[in-house]
Amino acid sequence: MFAKTIKIFAIILVVLTIIFTLIYQCHPNTVILSIAITFGTISYHFLMRLAVGYVVNGIFHNRFNYKRKWFQEKKFEKRLYEVLRVKKWKDKMPTFAPEMLDLKVHTWEEIAGAMCQSEVVHLIIVVLCFVPVLATLIWGTFWVFFITSVLAASVESMFVIMQRYNRPRVIKMIEKERKGKA
């Protein structure tokens, strides 16, 4: 449901961007230009997120190796999670594809791989959140693009943190399951 809503919202934003750009072309006006730029920037953020997710999934199909060093919990992370109070807000975050985390369909190892892929997707998105800053070369207003990029990257970082917070618990379940089979 969430994924469908995001896709519909992205389409609406693109249509609004096109409409206001056409209006601006016919009737140049700074207010109309500001509206077109705003819809365009928001459209970029939605479409970029969808594209990154589909491209990474198309390449890796949730088969990341959770044992790789990058995905291992770092020494500072537990304290960071406490400071950020991750435990309180992690369950309130939306999940784009909850079916990838369904134990009725997937093993704990498959879920760990999906979580690693999700982390990578969100990290790529964090970096791409700053692409709109390049628009300042055309329209100026550096601080508007910079602040919105920082805010978007901050929200996206929450998803990275959430994946990293939850993965050690999933790995414990994998180890527990292995001990039960041995």
Rosetta silent file (secondary structure, phi, psi, omega in degrees, C-alpha in Angstrom):
SEQUENCE: MFAKTIKIFAIILVVLTIIFTLIYQCHPNTVILSIAITFGTISYHFLMRLAVGYVVNGIFHNRFNYKRKWFQEKKFEKRLYEVLRVKKWKDKMPTFAPEMLDLKVHTWEEIAGAMCQSEVVHLIIVVLCFVPVLATLIWGTFWVFFITSVLAASVESMFVIMQRYNRPRVIKMIEKERKGKA
SCORE:     score description
SCORE:     0.000 S_00000001
   1 L     0.000  -45.898 -179.418    0.000    0.000    0.000 S_00000001
   2 H   -62.081  -43.028 -179.534    2.778    2.433    0.953 S_00000001
   3 H   -61.276  -43.363  179.856    4.695    1.699   -2.271 S_00000001
   4 H   -63.641  -41.498  178.817    1.611    2.342   -4.398 S_00000001
   5 H   -61.846  -43.672  179.231    0.946    5.634   -2.603 S_00000001
   6 H   -61.142  -44.690 -178.784    4.543    6.764   -3.189 S_00000001
   7 H   -63.942  -44.330  179.267    4.319    5.944   -6.908 S_00000001
   8 H   -63.666  -43.260  179.201    1.011    7.780   -7.329 S_00000001
   9 H   -61.704  -40.789  178.970    2.346   10.785   -5.409 S_00000001
  10 H   -62.194  -42.200  179.147    5.466   10.854   -7.633 S_00000001
  11 H   -64.037  -44.496  179.213    3.316   10.884  -10.777 S_00000001
  12 H   -60.017  -43.120  179.636    1.150   13.703   -9.413 S_00000001
  13 H   -63.049  -41.856  178.542    4.271   15.735   -8.584 S_00000001
  14 H   -63.332  -44.210  178.758    5.700   15.261  -12.075 S_00000001
  15 H   -60.747  -44.391  178.704    2.395   16.339  -13.638 S_00000001
  16 H   -64.220  -37.138  176.644    2.291   19.434  -11.397 S_00000001
  17 H   -61.542  -45.930 -179.858    5.896   20.239  -12.323 S_00000001
  18 H   -63.896  -45.351 -179.045    5.041   20.047  -16.016 S_00000001
  19 H   -59.374  -50.137 -177.117    1.879   22.129  -15.612 S_00000001
  20 H   -70.817  -27.968  175.140    3.605   24.915  -13.671 S_00000001
  21 H   -68.624  -42.053  177.687    6.598   24.887  -16.032 S_00000001
  22 H   -65.529  -41.234  177.210    4.247   25.320  -18.997 S_00000001
  23 H   -60.983  -43.509  179.393    2.356   28.091  -17.200 S_00000001
  24 H   -62.600  -39.176  179.012    5.666   29.801  -16.488 S_00000001
  25 H   -62.085  -36.189 -179.653    6.677   29.497  -20.152 S_00000001
  26 H   -82.373  -34.207 -176.286    3.448   31.257  -21.190 S_00000001
  27 L  -136.913   78.749 -178.428    3.360   33.763  -18.322 S_00000001
  28 L   -55.297  126.806 -175.212    6.818   34.312  -16.797 S_00000001
  29 L  -160.172  134.715 -175.137    6.353   35.141  -13.143 S_00000001
  30 H   -64.541  -32.541  179.131    8.655   34.518  -10.152 S_00000001
  31 H   -67.037  -45.747  178.818    5.869   32.966   -8.060 S_00000001
  32 H   -63.653  -41.361  177.787    5.002   30.482  -10.811 S_00000001
  33 H   -61.484  -43.625  178.714    8.706   29.737  -11.332 S_00000001
  34 H   -60.845  -40.994  178.970    9.133   29.114   -7.588 S_00000001
  35 H   -65.950  -44.321  179.445    6.176   26.720   -7.603 S_00000001
  36 H   -61.753  -43.733  179.315    7.534   24.877  -10.668 S_00000001
  37 H   -64.562  -41.511  179.355   10.993   24.584   -9.072 S_00000001
  38 H   -61.727  -50.253  178.237    9.479   23.371   -5.797 S_00000001
  39 H   -62.803  -38.203  179.250    7.408   20.674   -7.509 S_00000001
  40 H   -63.738  -42.689  179.898   10.399   19.776   -9.692 S_00000001
  41 H   -67.062  -43.355  178.798   12.701   19.360   -6.718 S_00000001
  42 H   -65.428  -39.939  176.664   10.190   17.277   -4.791 S_00000001
  43 H   -58.754  -44.782  178.393    9.561   15.205   -7.932 S_00000001
  44 H   -55.272  -47.910 -177.242   13.285   14.586   -8.215 S_00000001
  45 H   -61.725  -41.267  179.354   13.456   13.308   -4.645 S_00000001
  46 H   -69.873  -48.783 -177.666   10.557   10.893   -5.127 S_00000001
  47 H   -65.425  -38.843  179.161   11.619    9.632   -8.566 S_00000001
  48 H   -62.504  -42.568  179.787   15.262    9.289   -7.528 S_00000001
  49 H   -62.782  -45.415  178.691   14.285    7.173   -4.518 S_00000001
  50 H   -62.416  -45.716 -177.809   12.118    4.904   -6.644 S_00000001
  51 H   -63.067  -45.381 -179.513   14.795    4.596   -9.350 S_00000001
  52 H   -60.732  -45.973  179.311   17.613    3.789   -6.917 S_00000001
  53 H   -59.267  -45.564 -178.337   15.507    1.110   -5.228 S_00000001
  54 H   -69.561  -38.928  179.919   14.522   -0.526   -8.508 S_00000001
  55 H   -66.261  -49.359 -179.016   18.041   -0.396   -9.993 S_00000001
  56 H   -62.742  -42.024  178.193   19.738   -1.827   -6.896 S_00000001
  57 H   -65.167  -38.846  178.790   17.073   -4.517   -6.567 S_00000001
  58 H   -63.534  -28.848  179.482   17.362   -5.328  -10.269 S_00000001
  59 H   -86.457  -45.590 -169.303   21.089   -5.895   -9.855 S_00000001
  60 H  -104.941  -21.630  177.685   21.311   -7.590   -6.458 S_00000001
  61 L    49.958   42.616  177.493   17.865   -9.121   -5.769 S_00000001
  62 L    61.131   30.259 -177.890   18.346   -8.852   -1.965 S_00000001
  63 L  -108.293   33.420  175.748   21.413  -11.087   -2.056 S_00000001
  64 L   -70.872  146.983  179.909   23.835   -8.921   -0.124 S_00000001
  65 L   -90.152  107.571 -176.942   26.129  -10.816    2.214 S_00000001
  66 L   -66.499  -11.705 -179.362   25.349   -9.624    5.726 S_00000001
  67 L   -83.972  -11.150  179.867   28.690  -11.100    6.913 S_00000001
  68 L   -63.250  150.455 -174.567   30.765   -8.536    5.005 S_00000001
  69 H   -55.826  -40.965 -178.421   32.699   -6.111    7.143 S_00000001
  70 H   -55.036  -37.811 -174.553   30.710   -3.078    5.975 S_00000001
  71 H   -87.523   -4.582  179.605   27.497   -4.555    7.362 S_00000001
  72 L   -76.650  145.859  179.764   28.945   -5.562   10.735 S_00000001
  73 L   -65.705  133.155  179.196   28.001   -3.512   13.749 S_00000001
  74 L   -89.612  158.672 -175.542   30.699   -0.996   14.678 S_00000001
  75 L   -57.377  -38.865 -175.600   31.817   -0.395   18.272 S_00000001
  76 L   -78.607  -13.754 -169.536   30.279    3.080   18.509 S_00000001
  77 H   -65.221  -43.068 -177.642   26.881    2.135   17.100 S_00000001
  78 H   -57.463  -43.994  179.304   25.143    0.822   20.236 S_00000001
  79 H   -65.668  -41.470  178.185   25.832    4.064   22.085 S_00000001
  80 H   -58.901  -43.960 -179.671   24.750    6.106   19.055 S_00000001
  81 H   -62.769  -36.210  177.008   21.451    4.201   18.917 S_00000001
  82 H   -65.974  -46.542  179.949   20.845    4.953   22.583 S_00000001
  83 H   -60.936  -42.445 -179.306   21.553    8.656   22.091 S_00000001
  84 H   -80.562   -5.915 -179.745   19.268    8.769   19.038 S_00000001
  85 L    54.129   44.957 -177.123   16.604    6.702   20.869 S_00000001
  86 H   -57.376  -39.605 -177.352   16.235    4.452   17.838 S_00000001
  87 H   -56.747  -30.986 -177.553   14.258    1.866   19.795 S_00000001
  88 H   -77.775  -32.148 -174.020   11.449    4.412   20.315 S_00000001
  89 H  -109.906  -13.168 -173.667   10.971    5.495   16.699 S_00000001
  90 H   -59.820  -35.267 -178.015   12.131    2.584   14.527 S_00000001
  91 H   -78.551   -7.419  179.843    8.744    0.856   14.510 S_00000001
  92 H   -94.276   -5.836 -178.899    7.015    4.057   13.392 S_00000001
  93 L   -80.830  141.060  178.830    8.989    4.273   10.141 S_00000001
  94 L   -72.737  154.663  177.357    7.255    3.163    6.941 S_00000001
  95 L  -119.080  124.306 -176.692    8.481    0.121    5.021 S_00000001
  96 L   -66.870  -42.865 -177.190    8.396    0.288    1.224 S_00000001
  97 L  -131.170   75.250 -177.580    8.309   -3.487    0.692 S_00000001
  98 H   -61.238  -22.081  179.174    7.210   -5.210    3.924 S_00000001
  99 H   -64.200  -21.810  178.571    6.820   -8.496    2.062 S_00000001
 100 H   -73.999  -12.803 -178.411   10.637   -8.697    1.916 S_00000001
 101 H  -113.365   18.331 -176.664   10.675   -8.996    5.705 S_00000001
 102 L   -88.426  116.311 -179.212    7.946  -11.626    5.993 S_00000001
 103 L   -69.215  -15.764  176.925    9.117  -14.743    7.850 S_00000001
 104 L   -73.438  -22.132 -176.151    6.313  -16.786    6.297 S_00000001
 105 L  -111.901  -31.622 -173.260    7.992  -16.310    2.903 S_00000001
 106 L  -122.813  152.033  175.090   11.677  -15.637    3.691 S_00000001
 107 L   -80.503  167.311  176.306   14.358  -17.096    5.923 S_00000001
 108 H   -59.720  -37.798  179.671   16.215  -15.001    8.482 S_00000001
 109 H   -64.992  -40.941  177.494   19.226  -15.028    6.120 S_00000001
 110 H   -64.625  -38.847  178.071   17.132  -13.720    3.234 S_00000001
 111 H   -65.215  -41.238  177.097   15.763  -11.005    5.497 S_00000001
 112 H   -60.642  -41.127  177.460   19.307  -10.051    6.538 S_00000001
 113 H   -63.677  -41.529  177.806   20.249   -9.779    2.849 S_00000001
 114 H   -64.389  -37.446  178.932   17.206   -7.593    2.176 S_00000001
 115 H   -66.671  -38.975  177.142   18.147   -5.387    5.121 S_00000001
 116 H   -64.377  -43.249  178.568   21.681   -4.973    3.753 S_00000001
 117 H   -62.680  -42.762  178.844   20.285   -4.076    0.344 S_00000001
 118 H   -60.399  -41.721  177.718   17.927   -1.586    1.936 S_00000001
 119 H   -59.827  -45.955 -179.724   20.851    0.011    3.778 S_00000001
 120 H   -62.486  -44.576  178.222   22.803    0.355    0.525 S_00000001
 121 H   -56.719  -48.696 -177.765   19.781    1.830   -1.267 S_00000001
 122 H   -67.954  -33.123  175.879   19.287    4.416    1.469 S_00000001
 123 H   -65.761  -42.851  176.989   23.002    5.294    1.553 S_00000001
 124 H   -60.800  -43.566  179.753   22.974    5.936   -2.209 S_00000001
 125 H   -62.236  -40.095  177.970   19.869    8.062   -1.757 S_00000001
 126 H   -54.460  -46.806 -179.817   21.564   10.085    1.009 S_00000001
 127 H   -64.466  -45.914 -177.386   24.311   11.029   -1.453 S_00000001
 128 H   -69.833  -14.516  175.616   21.857   11.752   -4.280 S_00000001
 129 L   -61.592  -20.781 -177.019   19.827   14.033   -1.999 S_00000001
 130 L   -92.989   -2.791  177.728   22.500   16.652   -2.657 S_00000001
 131 H   -59.389  -39.930  179.159   22.180   16.652   -6.466 S_00000001
 132 H   -58.154  -20.200  176.939   19.556   19.451   -6.365 S_00000001
 133 H   -59.504  -29.156  177.285   22.252   21.747   -4.956 S_00000001
 134 H   -62.467  -24.155  178.918   23.607   21.779   -8.523 S_00000001
 135 H   -63.932  -17.659  178.111   20.418   23.611   -9.523 S_00000001
 136 H   -65.050  -21.919  176.656   21.864   26.656   -7.787 S_00000001
 137 H   -65.481  -27.840 -178.994   24.094   27.046  -10.851 S_00000001
 138 H   -95.499  -50.201 -171.836   20.925   27.825  -12.839 S_00000001
 139 H  -107.181   -3.011 -177.049   18.547   29.437  -10.336 S_00000001
 140 L    72.832 -142.515  179.774   20.798   30.551   -7.503 S_00000001
 141 L    47.745   52.236 -178.393   19.194   30.295   -4.055 S_00000001
 142 H   -50.285  -49.329 -172.412   21.939   28.022   -2.748 S_00000001
 143 H   -64.210  -32.912  178.006   20.623   27.894    0.799 S_00000001
 144 H   -63.594  -49.615 -179.977   17.125   26.774   -0.240 S_00000001
 145 H   -67.644  -39.004 -178.876   18.498   23.806   -2.186 S_00000001
 146 H   -65.959  -47.433 -178.613   21.159   23.060    0.421 S_00000001
 147 H   -63.642  -43.601  178.993   18.774   23.106    3.404 S_00000001
 148 H   -65.770  -34.818  177.651   16.184   20.934    1.638 S_00000001
 149 H   -67.395  -41.838  178.234   18.943   18.509    0.620 S_00000001
 150 H   -63.718  -43.189  178.980   20.245   18.301    4.194 S_00000001
 151 H   -63.216  -45.031  179.363   16.729   17.705    5.513 S_00000001
 152 H   -62.968  -42.751  179.439   16.039   15.016    2.903 S_00000001
 153 H   -65.890  -35.406  179.016   19.392   13.320    3.616 S_00000001
 154 H   -65.088  -44.505  177.917   18.696   13.454    7.361 S_00000001
 155 H   -63.401  -43.524 -179.492   15.362   11.703    6.967 S_00000001
 156 H   -63.156  -36.441  178.989   16.943    9.140    4.653 S_00000001
 157 H   -61.276  -29.544  177.889   19.724    8.527    7.181 S_00000001
 158 H   -60.424  -34.971  179.123   17.083    7.401    9.648 S_00000001
 159 H   -71.036  -36.316  175.636   16.366    4.427    7.388 S_00000001
 160 H   -63.298  -48.153 -179.409   20.067    3.519    7.262 S_00000001
 161 H   -59.308  -43.303 -179.346   20.239    3.722   11.057 S_00000001
 162 H   -61.267  -43.148  178.511   17.113    1.610   11.403 S_00000001
 163 H   -63.338  -44.631 -178.677   18.565   -1.151    9.184 S_00000001
 164 H   -67.967  -33.113  178.399   21.855   -1.134   11.069 S_00000001
 165 H   -68.077  -43.321 -175.393   20.039   -1.158   14.416 S_00000001
 166 H   -79.635  -29.150 -173.472   17.828   -4.127   13.534 S_00000001
 167 H   -58.369  -43.276  179.082   20.351   -6.304   11.671 S_00000001
 168 H   -58.492  -31.669  177.441   22.283   -7.583   14.738 S_00000001
 169 H   -69.078  -38.507  177.122   18.974   -8.874   16.128 S_00000001
 170 H   -67.450  -40.439  178.837   18.267  -10.691   12.873 S_00000001
 171 H   -62.861  -37.840  176.119   21.780  -12.151   12.886 S_00000001
 172 H   -61.799  -37.794  177.684   21.154  -13.452   16.420 S_00000001
 173 H   -67.078  -37.359  176.626   18.051  -15.205   15.092 S_00000001
 174 H   -61.581  -47.832 -179.490   20.117  -16.753   12.277 S_00000001
 175 H   -64.553  -39.743  177.785   22.665  -18.042   14.802 S_00000001
 176 H   -63.260  -42.576  179.220   19.926  -19.306   17.114 S_00000001
 177 H   -64.095  -40.049  178.948   18.280  -21.131   14.203 S_00000001
 178 H   -65.131  -41.965  179.223   21.624  -22.710   13.204 S_00000001
 179 H   -64.418  -34.751  178.504   22.262  -23.928   16.755 S_00000001
 180 H   -67.960  -29.669 -179.854   18.798  -25.472   16.814 S_00000001
 181 H   -85.090  -19.816 -175.920   19.553  -27.444   13.629 S_00000001
 182 L   -78.295    0.000    0.000   22.970  -28.617   14.797 S_00000001
